[in-house]
């Protein structure tokens, strides 16, 4: 996972949002089969 994030060359701000985004995606898949994306 870290290699993928490194390859994307995310800013520190973008990288800090990864846990929030991933948690929403996993929650959405578990409850509805759809990702739940945070507001951009």
CHARMM internal coordinates of N, CA and C (Angstrom, degrees):
IC EDIT
DIST 1 N 1 CA 1.4415
DIST 1 CA 1 C 1.5286
ANGL 1 N 1 CA 1 C 110.67
DIST 1 C 2 N 1.3296
ANGL 1 CA 1 C 2 N 115.86
DIHE 1 N 1 CA 1 C 2 N -45.03
DIST 2 N 2 CA 1.4636
ANGL 1 C 2 N 2 CA 118.52
DIHE 1 CA 1 C 2 N 2 CA 179.55
DIST 2 CA 2 C 1.5199
ANGL 2 N 2 CA 2 C 112.03
DIHE 1 C 2 N 2 CA 2 C -62.99
DIST 2 C 3 N 1.3183
ANGL 2 CA 2 C 3 N 116.94
DIHE 2 N 2 CA 2 C 3 N -35.16
DIST 3 N 3 CA 1.4762
ANGL 2 C 3 N 3 CA 119.28
DIHE 2 CA 2 C 3 N 3 CA 177.99
DIST 3 CA 3 C 1.5195
ANGL 3 N 3 CA 3 C 110.44
DIHE 2 C 3 N 3 CA 3 C -64.19
DIST 3 C 4 N 1.3177
ANGL 3 CA 3 C 4 N 117.22
DIHE 3 N 3 CA 3 C 4 N -40.02
DIST 4 N 4 CA 1.4636
ANGL 3 C 4 N 4 CA 120.96
DIHE 3 CA 3 C 4 N 4 CA 178.03
DIST 4 CA 4 C 1.5216
ANGL 4 N 4 CA 4 C 110.32
DIHE 3 C 4 N 4 CA 4 C -63.59
DIST 4 C 5 N 1.3346
ANGL 4 CA 4 C 5 N 116.17
DIHE 4 N 4 CA 4 C 5 N -44.19
DIST 5 N 5 CA 1.4643
ANGL 4 C 5 N 5 CA 119.57
DIHE 4 CA 4 C 5 N 5 CA 179.20
DIST 5 CA 5 C 1.5251
ANGL 5 N 5 CA 5 C 111.05
DIHE 4 C 5 N 5 CA 5 C -64.37
DIST 5 C 6 N 1.3130
ANGL 5 CA 5 C 6 N 117.16
DIHE 5 N 5 CA 5 C 6 N -39.67
DIST 6 N 6 CA 1.4604
ANGL 5 C 6 N 6 CA 120.81
DIHE 5 CA 5 C 6 N 6 CA 177.20
DIST 6 CA 6 C 1.5225
ANGL 6 N 6 CA 6 C 110.68
DIHE 5 C 6 N 6 CA 6 C -62.84
DIST 6 C 7 N 1.3046
ANGL 6 CA 6 C 7 N 117.20
DIHE 6 N 6 CA 6 C 7 N -42.24
DIST 7 N 7 CA 1.4635
ANGL 6 C 7 N 7 CA 121.51
DIHE 6 CA 6 C 7 N 7 CA -178.53
DIST 7 CA 7 C 1.5306
ANGL 7 N 7 CA 7 C 111.73
DIHE 6 C 7 N 7 CA 7 C -65.11
DIST 7 C 8 N 1.3284
ANGL 7 CA 7 C 8 N 117.32
DIHE 7 N 7 CA 7 C 8 N -29.68
DIST 8 N 8 CA 1.4609
ANGL 7 C 8 N 8 CA 121.25
DIHE 7 CA 7 C 8 N 8 CA 178.60
DIST 8 CA 8 C 1.5247
ANGL 8 N 8 CA 8 C 112.78
DIHE 7 C 8 N 8 CA 8 C -75.26
DIST 8 C 9 N 1.3326
ANGL 8 CA 8 C 9 N 116.46
DIHE 8 N 8 CA 8 C 9 N -14.74
DIST 9 N 9 CA 1.4603
ANGL 8 C 9 N 9 CA 121.97
DIHE 8 CA 8 C 9 N 9 CA 179.21
DIST 9 CA 9 C 1.5257
ANGL 9 N 9 CA 9 C 111.52
DIHE 8 C 9 N 9 CA 9 C 52.90
DIST 9 C 10 N 1.3286
ANGL 9 CA 9 C 10 N 115.90
DIHE 9 N 9 CA 9 C 10 N 49.20
DIST 10 N 10 CA 1.4516
ANGL 9 C 10 N 10 CA 121.42
DIHE 9 CA 9 C 10 N 10 CA 179.85
DIST 10 CA 10 C 1.5231
ANGL 10 N 10 CA 10 C 110.53
DIHE 9 C 10 N 10 CA 10 C -70.60
DIST 10 C 11 N 1.3237
ANGL 10 CA 10 C 11 N 115.00
DIHE 10 N 10 CA 10 C 11 N 151.29
DIST 11 N 11 CA 1.4593
ANGL 10 C 11 N 11 CA 119.28
DIHE 10 CA 10 C 11 N 11 CA 173.00
DIST 11 CA 11 C 1.5275
ANGL 11 N 11 CA 11 C 107.30
DIHE 10 C 11 N 11 CA 11 C -71.34
DIST 11 C 12 N 1.3279
ANGL 11 CA 11 C 12 N 116.47
DIHE 11 N 11 CA 11 C 12 N 166.04
DIST 12 N 12 CA 1.4635
ANGL 11 C 12 N 12 CA 120.78
DIHE 11 CA 11 C 12 N 12 CA 178.38
DIST 12 CA 12 C 1.5348
ANGL 12 N 12 CA 12 C 110.11
DIHE 11 C 12 N 12 CA 12 C -59.98
DIST 12 C 13 N 1.3187
ANGL 12 CA 12 C 13 N 116.96
DIHE 12 N 12 CA 12 C 13 N -38.57
DIST 13 N 13 CA 1.4680
ANGL 12 C 13 N 13 CA 121.42
DIHE 12 CA 12 C 13 N 13 CA 179.28
DIST 13 CA 13 C 1.5342
ANGL 13 N 13 CA 13 C 110.74
DIHE 12 C 13 N 13 CA 13 C -64.56
DIST 13 C 14 N 1.3268
ANGL 13 CA 13 C 14 N 116.75
DIHE 13 N 13 CA 13 C 14 N -45.17
DIST 14 N 14 CA 1.4665
ANGL 13 C 14 N 14 CA 120.33
DIHE 13 CA 13 C 14 N 14 CA 178.80
DIST 14 CA 14 C 1.5219
ANGL 14 N 14 CA 14 C 110.83
DIHE 13 C 14 N 14 CA 14 C -63.90
DIST 14 C 15 N 1.2994
ANGL 14 CA 14 C 15 N 116.17
DIHE 14 N 14 CA 14 C 15 N -44.01
DIST 15 N 15 CA 1.4671
ANGL 14 C 15 N 15 CA 120.20
DIHE 14 CA 14 C 15 N 15 CA -178.66
DIST 15 CA 15 C 1.5286
ANGL 15 N 15 CA 15 C 111.39
DIHE 14 C 15 N 15 CA 15 C -64.43
DIST 15 C 16 N 1.3126
ANGL 15 CA 15 C 16 N 117.21
DIHE 15 N 15 CA 15 C 16 N -33.71
DIST 16 N 16 CA 1.4607
ANGL 15 C 16 N 16 CA 121.40
DIHE 15 CA 15 C 16 N 16 CA 178.69
DIST 16 CA 16 C 1.5316
ANGL 16 N 16 CA 16 C 111.49
DIHE 15 C 16 N 16 CA 16 C -66.18
DIST 16 C 17 N 1.3319
ANGL 16 CA 16 C 17 N 117.68
DIHE 16 N 16 CA 16 C 17 N -24.56
DIST 17 N 17 CA 1.4591
ANGL 16 C 17 N 17 CA 121.71
DIHE 16 CA 16 C 17 N 17 CA 179.93
DIST 17 CA 17 C 1.5256
ANGL 17 N 17 CA 17 C 113.39
DIHE 16 C 17 N 17 CA 17 C -83.95
DIST 17 C 18 N 1.3291
ANGL 17 CA 17 C 18 N 117.37
DIHE 17 N 17 CA 17 C 18 N -11.23
DIST 18 N 18 CA 1.4643
ANGL 17 C 18 N 18 CA 121.31
DIHE 17 CA 17 C 18 N 18 CA -177.12
DIST 18 CA 18 C 1.5323
ANGL 18 N 18 CA 18 C 112.52
DIHE 17 C 18 N 18 CA 18 C -53.07
DIST 18 C 19 N 1.3243
ANGL 18 CA 18 C 19 N 120.39
DIHE 18 N 18 CA 18 C 19 N -49.97
DIST 19 N 19 CA 1.4712
ANGL 18 C 19 N 19 CA 119.07
DIHE 18 CA 18 C 19 N 19 CA -179.48
DIST 19 CA 19 C 1.5328
ANGL 19 N 19 CA 19 C 113.21
DIHE 18 C 19 N 19 CA 19 C -59.34
DIST 19 C 20 N 1.3281
ANGL 19 CA 19 C 20 N 117.25
DIHE 19 N 19 CA 19 C 20 N -40.02
DIST 20 N 20 CA 1.4655
ANGL 19 C 20 N 20 CA 121.62
DIHE 19 CA 19 C 20 N 20 CA 178.88
DIST 20 CA 20 C 1.5314
ANGL 20 N 20 CA 20 C 111.06
DIHE 19 C 20 N 20 CA 20 C -63.63
DIST 20 C 21 N 1.3195
ANGL 20 CA 20 C 21 N 115.58
DIHE 20 N 20 CA 20 C 21 N -46.53
DIST 21 N 21 CA 1.4634
ANGL 20 C 21 N 21 CA 120.32
DIHE 20 CA 20 C 21 N 21 CA -178.92
DIST 21 CA 21 C 1.5280
ANGL 21 N 21 CA 21 C 110.88
DIHE 20 C 21 N 21 CA 21 C -65.23
DIST 21 C 22 N 1.3182
ANGL 21 CA 21 C 22 N 116.79
DIHE 21 N 21 CA 21 C 22 N -46.38
DIST 22 N 22 CA 1.4632
ANGL 21 C 22 N 22 CA 120.33
DIHE 21 CA 21 C 22 N 22 CA -179.50
DIST 22 CA 22 C 1.5210
ANGL 22 N 22 CA 22 C 111.48
DIHE 21 C 22 N 22 CA 22 C -62.79
DIST 22 C 23 N 1.3309
ANGL 22 CA 22 C 23 N 117.48
DIHE 22 N 22 CA 22 C 23 N -40.27
DIST 23 N 23 CA 1.4632
ANGL 22 C 23 N 23 CA 120.87
DIHE 22 CA 22 C 23 N 23 CA 178.93
DIST 23 CA 23 C 1.5229
ANGL 23 N 23 CA 23 C 110.13
DIHE 22 C 23 N 23 CA 23 C -61.47
DIST 23 C 24 N 1.3181
ANGL 23 CA 23 C 24 N 117.29
DIHE 23 N 23 CA 23 C 24 N -42.99
DIST 24 N 24 CA 1.4609
ANGL 23 C 24 N 24 CA 120.89
DIHE 23 CA 23 C 24 N 24 CA 178.32
DIST 24 CA 24 C 1.5142
ANGL 24 N 24 CA 24 C 112.30
DIHE 23 C 24 N 24 CA 24 C -63.92
DIST 24 C 25 N 1.3189
ANGL 24 CA 24 C 25 N 116.25
DIHE 24 N 24 CA 24 C 25 N -42.25
DIST 25 N 25 CA 1.4644
ANGL 24 C 25 N 25 CA 120.14
DIHE 24 CA 24 C 25 N 25 CA 178.40
DIST 25 CA 25 C 1.5256
ANGL 25 N 25 CA 25 C 111.13
DIHE 24 C 25 N 25 CA 25 C -62.36
DIST 25 C 26 N 1.3118
ANGL 25 CA 25 C 26 N 116.88
DIHE 25 N 25 CA 25 C 26 N -45.86
DIST 26 N 26 CA 1.4668
ANGL 25 C 26 N 26 CA 120.67
DIHE 25 CA 25 C 26 N 26 CA -178.95
DIST 26 CA 26 C 1.5259
ANGL 26 N 26 CA 26 C 111.67
DIHE 25 C 26 N 26 CA 26 C -66.59
DIST 26 C 27 N 1.3434
ANGL 26 CA 26 C 27 N 117.17
DIHE 26 N 26 CA 26 C 27 N -40.12
DIST 27 N 27 CA 1.4732
ANGL 26 C 27 N 27 CA 120.21
DIHE 26 CA 26 C 27 N 27 CA 176.70
DIST 27 CA 27 C 1.5208
ANGL 27 N 27 CA 27 C 110.75
DIHE 26 C 27 N 27 CA 27 C -61.08
DIST 27 C 28 N 1.3155
ANGL 27 CA 27 C 28 N 115.82
DIHE 27 N 27 CA 27 C 28 N -45.11
DIST 28 N 28 CA 1.4629
ANGL 27 C 28 N 28 CA 120.23
DIHE 27 CA 27 C 28 N 28 CA -179.06
DIST 28 CA 28 C 1.5164
ANGL 28 N 28 CA 28 C 112.12
DIHE 27 C 28 N 28 CA 28 C -62.92
DIST 28 C 29 N 1.3088
ANGL 28 CA 28 C 29 N 116.81
DIHE 28 N 28 CA 28 C 29 N -41.38
DIST 29 N 29 CA 1.4715
ANGL 28 C 29 N 29 CA 119.89
DIHE 28 CA 28 C 29 N 29 CA 179.25
DIST 29 CA 29 C 1.5162
ANGL 29 N 29 CA 29 C 111.00
DIHE 28 C 29 N 29 CA 29 C -67.48
DIST 29 C 30 N 1.3229
ANGL 29 CA 29 C 30 N 117.34
DIHE 29 N 29 CA 29 C 30 N -36.11
DIST 30 N 30 CA 1.4631
ANGL 29 C 30 N 30 CA 121.04
DIHE 29 CA 29 C 30 N 30 CA -177.96
DIST 30 CA 30 C 1.5239
ANGL 30 N 30 CA 30 C 111.76
DIHE 29 C 30 N 30 CA 30 C -72.89
DIST 30 C 31 N 1.3286
ANGL 30 CA 30 C 31 N 117.50
DIHE 30 N 30 CA 30 C 31 N -34.52
DIST 31 N 31 CA 1.4662
ANGL 30 C 31 N 31 CA 119.59
DIHE 30 CA 30 C 31 N 31 CA -174.71
DIST 31 CA 31 C 1.5116
ANGL 31 N 31 CA 31 C 113.91
DIHE 30 C 31 N 31 CA 31 C -94.87
DIST 31 C 32 N 1.3091
ANGL 31 CA 31 C 32 N 117.80
DIHE 31 N 31 CA 31 C 32 N -37.71
DIST 32 N 32 CA 1.4550
ANGL 31 C 32 N 32 CA 120.29
DIHE 31 CA 31 C 32 N 32 CA -174.25
DIST 32 CA 32 C 1.5212
ANGL 32 N 32 CA 32 C 114.12
DIHE 31 C 32 N 32 CA 32 C -128.55
DIST 32 C 33 N 1.3022
ANGL 32 CA 32 C 33 N 116.12
DIHE 32 N 32 CA 32 C 33 N -5.74
DIST 33 N 33 CA 1.4604
ANGL 32 C 33 N 33 CA 118.53
DIHE 32 CA 32 C 33 N 33 CA -174.61
DIST 33 CA 33 C 1.5126
ANGL 33 N 33 CA 33 C 112.29
DIHE 32 C 33 N 33 CA 33 C 78.56
DIST 33 C 34 N 1.3443
ANGL 33 CA 33 C 34 N 115.84
DIHE 33 N 33 CA 33 C 34 N 6.08
DIST 34 N 34 CA 1.4700
ANGL 33 C 34 N 34 CA 120.25
DIHE 33 CA 33 C 34 N 34 CA 179.21
DIST 34 CA 34 C 1.5177
ANGL 34 N 34 CA 34 C 109.36
DIHE 33 C 34 N 34 CA 34 C -125.60
DIST 34 C 35 N 1.3426
ANGL 34 CA 34 C 35 N 117.02
DIHE 34 N 34 CA 34 C 35 N 145.03
DIST 35 N 35 CA 1.4620
ANGL 34 C 35 N 35 CA 118.86
DIHE 34 CA 34 C 35 N 35 CA 177.45
DIST 35 CA 35 C 1.5182
ANGL 35 N 35 CA 35 C 111.19
DIHE 34 C 35 N 35 CA 35 C -70.59
DIST 35 C 36 N 1.3098
ANGL 35 CA 35 C 36 N 115.39
DIHE 35 N 35 CA 35 C 36 N 147.13
DIST 36 N 36 CA 1.4530
ANGL 35 C 36 N 36 CA 122.85
DIHE 35 CA 35 C 36 N 36 CA 176.20
DIST 36 CA 36 C 1.5209
ANGL 36 N 36 CA 36 C 106.57
DIHE 35 C 36 N 36 CA 36 C -111.11
DIST 36 C 37 N 1.3211
ANGL 36 CA 36 C 37 N 116.87
DIHE 36 N 36 CA 36 C 37 N 100.83
DIST 37 N 37 CA 1.4585
ANGL 36 C 37 N 37 CA 120.83
DIHE 36 CA 36 C 37 N 37 CA -175.45
DIST 37 CA 37 C 1.5199
ANGL 37 N 37 CA 37 C 110.33
DIHE 36 C 37 N 37 CA 37 C -90.63
DIST 37 C 38 N 1.3303
ANGL 37 CA 37 C 38 N 116.85
DIHE 37 N 37 CA 37 C 38 N 138.82
DIST 38 N 38 CA 1.4650
ANGL 37 C 38 N 38 CA 118.84
DIHE 37 CA 37 C 38 N 38 CA 176.03
DIST 38 CA 38 C 1.5185
ANGL 38 N 38 CA 38 C 109.62
DIHE 37 C 38 N 38 CA 38 C -69.63
DIST 38 C 39 N 1.3181
ANGL 38 CA 38 C 39 N 117.06
DIHE 38 N 38 CA 38 C 39 N 157.62
DIST 39 N 39 CA 1.4520
ANGL 38 C 39 N 39 CA 121.12
DIHE 38 CA 38 C 39 N 39 CA 177.73
DIST 39 CA 39 C 1.5198
ANGL 39 N 39 CA 39 C 110.02
DIHE 38 C 39 N 39 CA 39 C -63.02
DIST 39 C 40 N 1.3053
ANGL 39 CA 39 C 40 N 115.51
DIHE 39 N 39 CA 39 C 40 N 139.96
DIST 40 N 40 CA 1.4746
ANGL 39 C 40 N 40 CA 120.64
DIHE 39 CA 39 C 40 N 40 CA -178.33
DIST 40 CA 40 C 1.5027
ANGL 40 N 40 CA 40 C 110.99
DIHE 39 C 40 N 40 CA 40 C -78.55
END
COOR INIT
IC SEED 1 N 1 CA 1 C
IC BUILD
